[in-house]
Amino acid sequence: MPTVAFMDSVLANSGYISTRRSRQQSLQQSYINQAVLREVINKHPMCILFQNDVRLRSGKLAQPVTADMGVLWLMQTYLTSLQSSGKNVHLVPVCINYERVFEVRNLAIEMVSGKVPRLSFMKLLNMLSSEKEGKLGRAFVNYGRVINLREYLKNISIPQINQQNIDDSALRISEKLYKEQQHMTAANLSHLVSCVLLQEQAKSVTVSSVLASCNKLFKFLKKRNVNSTMTLAATKDSIINIIKRLGFKLQKLAIQPKGKNDEMEVVLSAREDQKTLLSLSYYSNMLVMQFIMDCCICYILTPLFAQGKSIKVADLIEKVKIVYSVLRYEFIEKLKQRPVEISV
Amino acid sequence: MDGLISKASVKKRRGVEPPISLVSFFNKLSLHLMDTYLIVIMSVMDICMNNYEIREDNLINELHQMIITMHSQNLISQLHSCLKETIATALASYVKHGLLVEKRHTN
């Protein structure tokens, strides 16, 4: 979300402490933030920390190379006031996902410029009221496994935190939390439709074709046991709704197929708009992180298929390993599958 | 050739297009990453061959702008190859692989 000054002041009065988690902050600012967090945790056993200070611009999580500032402050608090008194910390990862970004235009600007736009509260209200019913989509709240900090540190061979290993342990915990976040990020029909529309090269595509492609992908998702909010195959109506919400126009096919008279096609001229393209790619990237290994395999196989060549499985594995090793910092390794997911 | 219509386009006009092929779908899904990584390594090779020293943020900005231009000229199929985050991760990845050396200067 862009920064809204009014919302910040309302949240501040309700006990929300907005701290700048950017690494560009000064040493003094960082020290003050850390001291505030230590005071809050000492007085209130339950405290909410936000892991990501800005939304993901590429739509996917990348391998962290430095610890999140919030986690680093937490570890410093643990080191300075909790560890010595034998106290423990339990982390409950909570992940909030949404189907669609309502201010897609801002997102597209943010993706290109890398800057978070500032919005006035009135403009935000105006944008919200201009959205038609259901266009905002659904939000999903998922709770991950509780992390017992002391136990977790023992498991990664860090029995005691000290000044030498604090950065490394904070990074390991940030990575663990990112893995949890990725695990709880579910694929939904908007992602599938966006990917299909983004990859379509023609000027228009029929709704039946989009539906068939989405259902083929849905079957694949189910086979691969990918975390998804979709429980049933897509219907034509659901596809039409999503296409409209993504900002594309629908029109009746000029030449109807045999036995039909209501076949529709999606006009893809909106795709020529860079902002629409970028918003589609945002959703598309969410799927990439679920299927990186499949993508690497298909990247190697596609030119071979085109030339009618074959490849030995052992050679394919070697090539996939090379491609994956190059791209590995773009993604976070997956957590093992769990049997039960709670979503609200 | 204008008067000729391919079988695929006739089928398409009749609304009987086949669904996407999974191999093609997954290939295109990550194509923007491959494009970015290839462009970054090509530019890095050029920099190394000419012994340039370039600030990382300048390089990222220039590559970002160049990819947008390449997309507008249809040299790159997907616009989101231009994301600065991906370019930065590609550079970091090459540093990790030992293809590049990162120097930090203080004022």
Interface residues (C-beta under 8 A of the other chain):
Chain A: R57 S58 A62 V65 M111 V112 G114 C195 V196 L198 Q199 A202 V205 T206 S208 S209 A212 S213 N215 K216 L217 F220 L253 A254 I255 Q256 P257 K258 K260 E263 E265 Q274 L277 L278 S281 Y282 S284 N285 L287 V288 F291 I292 D294 C295 C296 I297 C298 Y299 L301 T302 F305 S325 V326 L327 R328 Y329 E330
Chain B: K12 R13 R14 G15 V16 E17 P18 P19 I20 L22 V23 S24 F25 F26 N27 K28 L29 S30 L31 H32 L33 M34 Y37 H64 I68 Q78 L79 H80 C82 L83 K84 E85 T86 T89 A92 S93 K96 H97
